[in-house]
Amino acid sequence: MGVSARILVNCHTQLEGHTGDRALLAEAGRLREAVRRTSFLLQTATDYHMTWFRILRAKTGGYTAHGDPALVSCSGRVCLQG
């Protein structure tokens, strides 16, 4: 058995008896699920806005010779009220 294999067996033996903190594992699971849901919501919002932006480009800029919506120059705007 090579050195790497012996090290791996040794690590496996040492880790085999250890179990994780149930509360900590549960919290990590909740965090993982929250991040997954947040990712899904952000992707859905991005898809929604990109679809409407494509429709807006087609309505205001017409189409290219290839049938794609023409590029329309727009500036990003943010309105904050406090």
C-alpha positions as CSV (number, residue, x, y, z in Angstrom):
1,M,0.0,0.0,0.0
2,G,1.4,3.4,-1.0
3,V,1.9,6.3,1.4
4,S,-1.2,8.2,0.1
5,A,-3.4,5.1,0.6
6,R,-2.1,4.7,4.1
7,I,-2.8,8.3,4.9
8,L,-6.3,8.0,3.4
9,V,-7.0,4.9,5.5
10,N,-5.7,6.7,8.6
11,C,-7.9,9.7,8.0
12,H,-10.9,7.5,7.3
13,T,-10.3,5.6,10.6
14,Q,-10.0,8.9,12.6
15,L,-13.1,10.5,11.0
16,E,-15.2,7.4,11.1
17,G,-16.2,7.7,14.8
18,H,-17.0,11.4,14.6
19,T,-20.4,12.7,13.9
20,G,-21.3,16.3,13.3
21,D,-23.2,18.5,15.6
22,R,-26.8,17.9,14.7
23,A,-27.9,21.5,15.4
24,L,-25.0,22.9,13.3
25,L,-25.7,20.4,10.5
26,A,-29.4,21.4,10.5
27,E,-28.5,25.1,10.4
28,A,-26.1,24.4,7.5
29,G,-29.0,22.6,5.7
30,R,-31.3,25.6,6.2
31,L,-28.7,28.0,5.0
32,R,-28.1,25.8,1.9
33,E,-31.8,25.8,1.2
34,A,-32.1,29.5,1.7
35,V,-29.2,30.2,-0.7
36,R,-30.8,27.8,-3.3
37,R,-34.2,29.6,-3.1
38,T,-32.5,33.0,-3.3
39,S,-30.6,31.9,-6.3
40,F,-33.8,30.7,-8.0
41,L,-35.6,33.9,-7.2
42,L,-32.8,36.1,-8.5
43,Q,-32.5,34.0,-11.7
44,T,-36.3,34.2,-12.2
45,A,-36.2,38.0,-11.7
46,T,-33.3,38.3,-14.2
47,D,-35.2,36.1,-16.8
48,Y,-38.3,38.2,-16.3
49,H,-36.6,41.5,-16.8
50,M,-34.5,40.3,-19.8
51,T,-37.7,39.1,-21.5
52,W,-39.3,42.4,-21.1
53,F,-36.2,44.2,-22.2
54,R,-36.1,42.1,-25.3
55,I,-39.7,43.0,-26.0
56,L,-39.0,46.7,-25.4
57,R,-36.1,46.6,-27.8
58,A,-38.2,45.0,-30.5
59,K,-41.0,47.5,-30.1
60,T,-38.8,50.6,-29.9
61,G,-35.8,49.7,-32.1
62,G,-37.3,47.3,-34.7
63,Y,-35.3,44.4,-35.9
64,T,-31.9,43.7,-37.5
65,A,-31.5,42.1,-40.9
66,H,-31.2,38.7,-39.1
67,G,-34.6,39.1,-37.4
68,D,-33.2,39.8,-34.0
69,P,-34.4,42.8,-31.9
70,A,-32.2,45.8,-32.7
71,L,-29.9,47.2,-30.1
72,V,-31.4,50.2,-28.2
73,S,-29.2,52.4,-26.1
74,C,-30.5,52.8,-22.6
75,S,-29.0,54.0,-19.4
76,G,-29.2,52.2,-16.1
77,R,-31.3,54.2,-13.7
78,V,-31.7,53.7,-10.0
79,C,-34.2,55.7,-7.9
80,L,-33.7,55.6,-4.2
81,Q,-35.9,57.2,-1.6
82,G,-35.1,57.4,2.0
